[in-house]
Amino acid sequence: MFQFMTTSRIIFGEGALQSSLSVLNQFGYSVLLVTGKDLSRSQVITRYLKSQNMRYQHISVTSEPNITMVEESAVVARRFKPDMVVAMGGGSVLDMGKALAAMVTNTGDLYDYVEVVGRNVPIKAEPVPMIAIPTTASTGAEVTKNAVLKSGQDKVKVSLRSPDILPNVAIVDPTLTYGTDPGTSGRGAMDAFTHLMEAYVCGEPNPLTDMICEEGLRRLSRSILPGCRQDNPRARADLSFAAMLGGMAITNAKLGAAHGLASALGGKISAPHSVITARLAPFVMRENMRAAKQNGRNDLLTRYRKISQLLTEDSDAQMEDGIEWVNQMLDKLEIPTLSYYGLCDTAFDVVAQDALKSVAIQGNPLPLTEDRLVEVLNQVCYCPVNQASSDRTRRGDLSEMH
């Protein structure tokens, strides 16, 4: 038995934003507008709101959201009393928008509702309607049921998770990703890959998410380089679609050790989430393959081989070819290594212990011990692939707000 949930209404295609703004009118006239630091991107929305005599309060997200940031913004939002939240930006902006939509109607401490470090109490009141408009092809947050937040005091990333925070509407317009620099596009595409890959091999796959993951991997592999390097309409549309499918997959299947370790590392080093998961992915893939061989899990090995075939577009590809493809993309897209962000200075045993507490790692297809997770971190730190070329990308360019 399985169930499937996603955003109630999805509007996808070139020009979708301009042609579908009237959907806002069905939710009221008072808008909490959440955007990234580039305010010019949201002008099409503010012009429309003014033309409709709709009032709005603007909140700008300039860094990955944390619990304190959400609580402070929620005070402003409750005072404004919005009829809806419209979030336009990258994954961090959409997560902030989903969290605020929930906290406008659910008072109290946000730690009451977040998992792992909080009480994980279900939200009681229905969130205000939320419209998600992604400007990057990355997390698929427009169709996920969680908002990823940093907990500064615990030095981990956690989620506010509930089916109730699935956006009411997702407007996915690939043209909004045009002009995105290759670095941001590359990190986003690899984030989408990690979602699709981990959901496909997780401990609780289902036929519907399998189909979604296979199509997402197929589109991503054929379009990742042309889509990240130039504004190729077909390739950009493929990446936006693959990212959205990745979001659907992780909402209805599970994740794995790459995301479990990323949740632990996210509060300890300053690397973007997409960089962490991308750099962990090939090492976690290899570790899971090792464990699968040791435990006679031929079904899991078959799934990894299928991933390789989809990525390489070669029906004869073997499992290891998928890892090689990932490493080639990390190099060609110049994804920074984690050692650049100080991974080697962290306490690997603490990271592994925190990872084992995460929700994500519970979906790993095979249980991994603390010792094995420490070994994965050692490999990431001391055996990075193509370190010299990947570290050409500088930390100051790594914005995911947009």
N, C-alpha and C positions, 0 to 999 in steps of 0.2 A: 504494500500500500504506500502511496505517496500523495502529497498535495502540492499544488502549484499556486503561487501568488505573485502578482507584479503590480506595477502602477496601473491605475484604473483606465487611463486613456493615454495613448502614446501617439504623438504627431511627429512623423519622421519625413525628412526630405529637404532638398535645397529650397530655401525661401520659406521654410515652415514657420519661422518666428514671425515674419512680417504678415503672413497670411492668416495667422491664427491668434493674434493678440485679443481678438474679441472674446475669446474663451474666458478672459479675466472677468468680464462683466457678469458672468453667471454666479460669481462668488461674492459679489458686493462692490463696495466703492472705496474701501480703506485698505491700503496695501503696505505691508512691511517689505521693503525692497532690500534684498541682501545681495551684494556684489563683491567682486574683488577690488584690487586697488586701481585697476584701469577703468575709470568711470565712463570713458568714452564708449565702451562696449554697451552700456546700458541706456544710452541716449534714446534708442528706438523705443524702449519701454517707457521712459519718463515722458517723452513726447506724446505717446499714446495716452498715458494716464492724464496728462494735462488736457488733451483734446476731449477726454471723457469726463472732465471735472472730477476726477478721482483723486483723493488725498493719499499721500504716501510719506512714510518715514524711511530714511535710507540708513542702512548699516553696512559699513565697509569692512571686509575681512582681509587683513594684511599679513596674516601668518596662519599656520595650521591651528585650528580652533582647540582651545583647552576648556576645561570645566569652568574655570573662573570667568573666562571670556563669555561663555554662554550665559552664565548666571547674571553677569552685569548687563549684557544686552537684553536679557529677558525682562529685567526691570523696566528698561526703556520701552520694550515692546508691549508689556502689559499696560503701561501708562497710555500708550498710543491706541490700544484696543483695535488691532487690525482685523479685517474680515478674512484676510488671506496673507500668506507669505509667498513672495515671488523671489526665487533665488536663481541668479544668473552668474555662472562662473565655473571654475574647476571643481574637483571633488571636495576640496576643503570648504568652498563656499556653499555647495549643495548640502554638505553635512551640517554646516552651521544653520542653514535654513530649516532643515528637518528638525534639528534639535530645538530651535526657537519655536517652530510651529507647535511642538509638543509642550514646551515650557510656558507658552503664553497661557495655556489652559490648565496646566498642572503646576501648582505652586509647591513651595518647599525646596529642600536641598536637592540639587541635581544628583548628589551621591546616593539619594534614595533610589534612583532609577537606573544608574549605570551598573554594568556587570563587573565581575572580578574584584574591583576595589570598593564597590558600593554594595548596597543592599539588594539590588536587582529586583526591586518591587515593580510590578507592571504599572504602566501609566494608567491612571484612572479615568481622566477626562479625554474625550476625543480631541485631537489636535485641530487647530484651525486649518482650513484647506491650504495645500502647498502645491505650487507650480514650480517644477525644476527645469532649468534651461542650461544644459551643459555647453561650455565653450571650449572644452578639451575632450579628446577621445581617450579616456583613461579609466576611471574607477567604475563607471556605470552607476554612479550614485543616484542617478535619476530614476532607477528602478530597484533600489535596495531598501531593506527595511531597518537599516541601522545608520547611526551617525558616529563616526570615529572621532574621539576626543582625547586630547592629552590630559593625563592627570599628573600635574607637576610635582605634587607632594609624593607620589608613588613612583615617579619616573617610568611610567608605562603608558601605552595607549589602550584605551578601553572603548566600549561601544554602549551607546544608548540604543537598545534594540527592541523593536516591537513592530508587528505587522501594521499597526495603526499609523506609523510614520512613513509608510510608503507614500510617495507623492500622489496627489490626485491626478495631476497631469504632467507629462513629460513632453517638452517640445525639443526635439533633437534635430537641429538644423546644421548639417555638416559645414555649411559655409561660415558658421561662427568660428570654426577652427582654422579658417584661412588666415595666413599671416603668422601663425604660431611658429616660433623658432624651432629648428630641428631638435634641439636638446629637449625642450618641453614635450614636443611631439613624440620623440623617441622614448622618453620615460613613461609617458602615458600609454603608448602602445605596449611596452613591456609590462606595465601594470595590468593591462587588459589580458595579455598573454598569461600571466601568473594566475589570474582569476580563472580563466578558461581551463588551464592545465590542472590546477589543484582541484577544481570542481569535477573534472573528468575522472580523476584517479582517486577521489576521496572515498572514505569508508561507507558513504551512503549515497551512491549515485542513483539515478532513476532514468528510465527511457527518455523522458522529455528533456531533462538536462543534458543527457548524452547527445541528443540530436542538436541541442542548442550549442553545446561546446564544440562539436565537430564543425558546424557551420561557422562558428566564430573563429576557430583556428584556421579554417580554410580561407576565409576572407582576410584575416590578419596576415597570414603568411604571404599571400600574393600581393598585398598592398603596403606592407610595413615600410619598405624602403622608399618607394615613390610617394607614399602619403606623408612620410615624415620629412622628406627633403624638398618637396615642392607642393604647390596647391593643385594637385591633380584631382579633379572632381570625383572621378570614380574611386580613386584610392582613399581620398579623405572620407567619402561616404562609407567605404568598406570599414575603415578604422572606427568611425562613429558607431556603425552597426555592430561591429565586433565588441566594442567596449560595452555597449548596451546589453548585448547577449551575455557578456561576462558578468554583468551585474545581476541579470536574471538567474544565471547559473548559481552564483554563490548565495543568492537568496533562497534557493530551493534545493540545493545540495549542501555540501560542506566545503571547508577550506582544508588547510594542512599545515605542515611544519614550517613552511616558508612564511606564512602569515602569523603563525604562532610566535616564531622568533622575531618577526618584525614588530609585533605588538610589544614585545619586551624591549627591543632595541630602540623603538620609536621615542621613548622618553629618556634615553641615555646618550644618544648621539644625535647630531643636528641634521642628519641626512633625511631627505624627503622619503615618505613611505614608499613611493614607487621605485626609488633607487634601492632601498633596502630589500624589497621583495624580489626585484629583478636580479640583484646580485646574489641573493640566497638561492634562487630557483634552481640553477643547474646543480648545485651541491646537494640540495634536498632531493632532487630527482635521482641523483646517483646513489644517495644513501637509501632511499626507498627501494630502488632497484636491487641494491645489495641485500636489504632485508627481505624483499620478495623472493629472491633466489634462495636465500637461507631457509625461508619458511614454506617453500614450495607453492608460492602464490602465482601460478602461471596466468591466472586471470588478470592480475595486476600488471604483469610483464606484457601481456597482450595489449593492454590499454596504453602503456608507454610506447609500445611499438606503433600503435595506431596514431598516437600524437606525432611521432617522428615522420610517419608517412604523410600526414596532413601538412606538417611544416615544410617538408622537403619536396612535396608533390612527387614522391617516388614510392611506388607500391612495394619496392624491395628494400626500403629503408629499415634499418635495425634500431633498437632502442637508443644506442649510443649516438646515433645520428641526430636525434632530437636535442641531446645535450650540446653537441657540436653546433647545431643551428643557433641555439640560445647564445652560446659564447660568441659566435660570429656576429650576431645582432648587437650584443653588448659592446663589441668592439666597433662595429660600423656606426652605431648610433652614439658612440662615445659616452656611455653611461659610466659615471665615476665609480671607482672602487670604494668599498666601505672602509678600507684602511685610510683613505684620504680624510674621512670624517672621524678618525680616532677609534675605530672598532678594536684595534689591537690593544688599546689602553683600558678596555672595559673588563670587568670580572666575568669571564665566560660562565663560571658556575652559577653566578647570580642571574645572568641572562637566561640560562637554561632553566633554572628553577622558576623564574617568572613566566617563561614560555609555557611550561607545563601547566600553569594555572590558567592559561588563556582558553577561550572558547574555541578559537580557530584550530588549535592543535588537536583538539578532540576529534576532528574530522580526518586527521591523517590516516591513510589506508592501513598503516601498521603502527603499533605503539613504538615510540622511540624513547629510550632512557635518557636520563640527564647526561650520562657519559657520552652517548652517541650524539646528542645535540652539541655538547662541548666540542666533540671531534669535528662536527660540521662547521662550527665557528672557527676552529683552528684552520681548517682547510680554506675557508673564505678569506681569512686574515693573511695566511702565509702562502697560499697557492693561488692567488687571483690570476685570472687569465687576462693577458694583454693590458697589464696595469699602466704601462707608460702612456699608451694612446688614450686610454679611458680617462686618465686624470688630466687631460687637456681641458676638460670642462671644469670651470671654476665654480666654487660654491655660491658666489654672489649671483649667478645666473639662474639658480634653481628655484624659480617661483612656481607654485602650483595653484595660485589664487585665481588669476586671470578673470 
